[in-house]
Amino acid sequence: MTIEIRPATRARFDDVATMLGPKNPASDVCWCLSHRLDSRTSRELRRTARRDYMRELTERDVAPGVLAYEDGEVVGWAAVAPRSELPFERSRLIPHVDDLPVWSIWCIRVRPGHRRKGISHALLAGAVDYAAEKGAPAVEGYPVDNKGQKVDLTMAFVGTRAVFERAGFTKAADTDAIAGGFPRVLMRRSLA
C-alpha cells in the first residue's frame, strides 16, 4: 500500500467532493466549513453554496487542506490553515499559547473501508509538511484526550491526543472545549 499526500487544489476538487460532499448535493453538510467560518456565515451557506465556497477555497494560493491517496484512490482529508483565518483565532474555548502565527489542523477524515491502515497518521504528517512548506512556524491541533477510550466516529474528526503525539506534537495547554464527551487539548509542534 502506497499513501501519497497532495494539497487540495482546484484540479483535485472532485476528490475533495468525494471526501466532504454529501450523497445528495442539496443536503446541508459541513464540507469542512463549520470550523473554518464564523457561525453566522456557516449557517447562511446552504446546500450547494457550501460546495461552491469550498471550490473557491481550492482556487487560492494556499489549499484548504490535504488529500490522501492510496494506490491512486482518494481515501482521506485533513484541514489545515493559518489559525488567524479561522474562528479558533477568537475562540473562548481554545486558548492562545503565545503570539506565534501558528497554523491549525482541526479535521482528519478517512473514508470507510480504508480505516486502521495508518492513513490518519499520513494525513497528519502531510498537513504538517504542507504548513511547513507554506512558512508556518508551528502547527496546532485540538484533539480529544480520550485516554484510549473509544471515540464516537461522528466526533473522531478532531483526532486523538495519541495520534498527535505520534506525529511529534506535545501538549501545550488544556482547553475548555469538549468533543464526544472528552476534553480537548491543544497540541503543538514547532516547525522551526
C-alpha positions as CSV (number, residue, x, y, z in Angstrom):
1,M,0.0,0.0,0.0
2,T,1.3,3.4,-1.0
3,I,-0.1,6.5,0.6
4,E,0.5,9.9,-1.1
5,I,-0.5,13.2,0.3
6,R,-1.4,16.1,-2.0
7,P,-2.7,19.6,-1.5
8,A,-6.5,20.0,-2.1
9,T,-6.2,22.2,-5.2
10,R,-8.8,23.1,-7.8
11,A,-7.5,20.3,-10.0
12,R,-8.4,17.9,-7.2
13,F,-11.8,19.4,-6.4
14,D,-13.6,16.2,-7.4
15,D,-11.6,14.3,-4.8
16,V,-12.4,17.0,-2.2
17,A,-16.1,16.4,-3.1
18,T,-15.6,12.7,-2.7
19,M,-14.2,13.2,0.8
20,L,-16.5,16.0,2.0
21,G,-19.6,16.2,-0.1
22,P,-23.0,14.6,0.6
23,K,-24.6,11.8,-1.4
24,N,-27.5,14.3,-2.0
25,P,-26.0,17.5,-3.4
26,A,-28.9,19.5,-1.9
27,S,-28.1,18.4,1.7
28,D,-26.7,20.8,4.2
29,V,-23.5,19.2,5.4
30,C,-20.3,20.6,6.8
31,W,-17.9,20.4,3.8
32,C,-15.3,21.1,6.5
33,L,-16.5,24.7,6.8
34,S,-18.0,24.6,10.3
35,H,-14.7,25.3,11.9
36,R,-13.4,27.4,9.1
37,L,-16.1,30.0,9.1
38,D,-17.8,32.1,11.7
39,S,-21.1,30.5,12.8
40,R,-23.3,33.2,11.0
41,T,-21.6,32.7,7.7
42,S,-21.7,28.9,8.1
43,R,-25.4,29.0,8.7
44,E,-26.0,31.2,5.7
45,L,-24.2,28.8,3.3
46,R,-26.9,26.3,2.5
47,R,-26.9,23.3,0.2
48,T,-24.7,23.8,-2.9
49,A,-23.4,27.1,-1.6
50,R,-21.2,25.2,0.8
51,R,-19.7,23.2,-2.1
52,D,-19.2,26.4,-4.1
53,Y,-17.4,28.0,-1.1
54,M,-15.1,25.0,-0.8
55,R,-14.4,25.1,-4.5
56,E,-13.3,28.8,-4.2
57,L,-11.0,27.8,-1.3
58,T,-9.3,25.2,-3.6
59,E,-8.5,28.0,-6.0
60,R,-6.5,30.1,-3.5
61,D,-2.7,30.0,-3.3
62,V,-3.0,28.1,0.0
63,A,-5.1,25.0,-0.3
64,P,-7.7,24.4,2.4
65,G,-6.3,21.1,3.3
66,V,-4.5,18.0,2.0
67,L,-5.8,14.7,0.5
68,A,-4.6,11.2,1.0
69,Y,-4.4,8.8,-1.9
70,E,-4.0,5.0,-1.5
71,D,-2.7,3.5,-4.8
72,G,-4.2,6.5,-6.7
73,E,-7.7,6.5,-5.0
74,V,-8.6,9.4,-2.7
75,V,-9.1,8.0,0.9
76,G,-8.6,10.9,3.3
77,W,-8.7,14.6,4.0
78,A,-7.1,16.8,6.6
79,A,-8.0,20.5,7.0
80,V,-5.1,22.9,7.7
81,A,-4.8,26.7,7.6
82,P,-3.4,29.6,9.4
83,R,-5.2,30.0,12.7
84,S,-5.5,33.7,12.0
85,E,-8.1,32.9,9.2
86,L,-10.2,30.6,11.5
87,P,-12.7,31.1,14.3
88,F,-10.1,29.4,16.6
89,E,-8.4,32.8,16.5
90,R,-11.2,34.3,18.5
91,S,-12.3,31.2,20.5
92,R,-13.1,31.4,24.1
93,L,-12.7,27.7,24.5
94,I,-9.3,27.1,22.7
95,P,-6.6,29.4,24.2
96,H,-3.7,31.0,22.6
97,V,-0.4,29.7,23.8
98,D,1.6,32.7,22.5
99,D,1.6,35.2,19.7
100,L,3.3,32.9,17.2
101,P,1.4,32.8,13.8
102,V,0.6,29.1,14.1
103,W,-1.4,27.0,11.7
104,S,-4.3,24.8,12.8
105,I,-5.2,21.2,11.9
106,W,-8.8,20.6,13.0
107,C,-10.3,17.8,10.8
108,I,-8.9,14.5,9.8
109,R,-11.2,12.2,7.8
110,V,-10.6,8.7,6.4
111,R,-13.1,7.0,4.1
112,P,-14.9,3.9,5.4
113,G,-13.1,0.8,4.2
114,H,-9.8,2.5,4.5
115,R,-9.5,3.0,8.2
116,R,-7.0,1.3,10.5
117,K,-4.3,1.5,7.8
118,G,-2.3,4.4,9.1
119,I,-3.9,6.9,6.8
120,S,-4.8,9.4,9.6
121,H,-1.1,9.4,10.6
122,A,-0.1,10.0,7.0
123,L,-2.7,12.8,6.7
124,L,-1.4,14.5,9.9
125,A,2.2,14.3,8.7
126,G,1.2,15.6,5.3
127,A,-0.7,18.5,6.8
128,V,2.3,19.4,8.9
129,D,4.6,19.2,5.9
130,Y,2.2,21.4,3.8
131,A,2.1,24.0,6.6
132,A,5.9,24.0,6.9
133,E,6.2,24.4,3.1
134,K,3.9,27.5,3.3
135,G,6.1,29.0,6.0
136,A,4.2,28.1,9.2
137,P,6.5,28.4,12.3
138,A,4.4,25.9,14.2
139,V,1.2,23.8,13.9
140,E,-1.6,23.2,16.4
141,G,-4.3,20.6,16.7
142,Y,-7.2,20.4,19.2
143,P,-7.8,16.6,19.6
144,V,-9.7,14.8,22.3
145,D,-7.8,13.4,25.3
146,N,-9.7,10.1,25.3
147,K,-7.1,8.2,27.3
148,G,-7.5,5.2,25.0
149,Q,-11.3,5.0,25.2
150,K,-13.4,4.6,22.1
151,V,-14.4,7.9,20.4
152,D,-17.7,8.1,18.6
153,L,-17.0,8.2,14.8
154,T,-19.1,11.4,14.4
155,M,-16.7,13.2,16.7
156,A,-13.5,11.4,15.7
157,F,-12.7,14.1,13.1
158,V,-10.8,16.2,15.7
159,G,-8.3,13.4,16.2
160,T,-7.0,12.0,19.4
161,R,-4.1,13.1,21.6
162,A,-2.3,9.8,20.9
163,V,-2.4,10.3,17.1
164,F,-1.0,13.9,17.5
165,E,1.7,12.7,19.9
166,R,2.9,10.0,17.4
167,A,3.2,12.9,14.9
168,G,5.6,14.8,17.2
169,F,3.1,17.1,18.8
170,T,3.2,17.9,22.5
171,K,0.5,19.1,24.8
172,A,0.8,22.9,25.1
173,A,-2.4,23.7,27.0
174,D,-5.7,22.4,28.3
175,T,-8.8,23.8,26.6
176,D,-12.4,24.4,27.7
177,A,-13.7,22.5,24.6
178,I,-15.3,19.1,24.7
179,A,-16.0,16.7,21.8
180,G,-17.8,13.4,22.1
181,G,-17.8,13.7,25.9
182,F,-14.0,14.0,26.0
183,P,-11.9,17.1,26.9
184,R,-9.9,18.6,24.0
185,V,-6.3,19.6,24.5
186,L,-4.1,22.0,22.5
187,M,-1.3,20.1,20.9
188,R,1.6,21.9,19.3
189,R,4.5,21.0,17.0
190,S,7.3,23.5,16.3
191,L,8.5,23.7,12.7
192,A,11.4,26.0,13.4
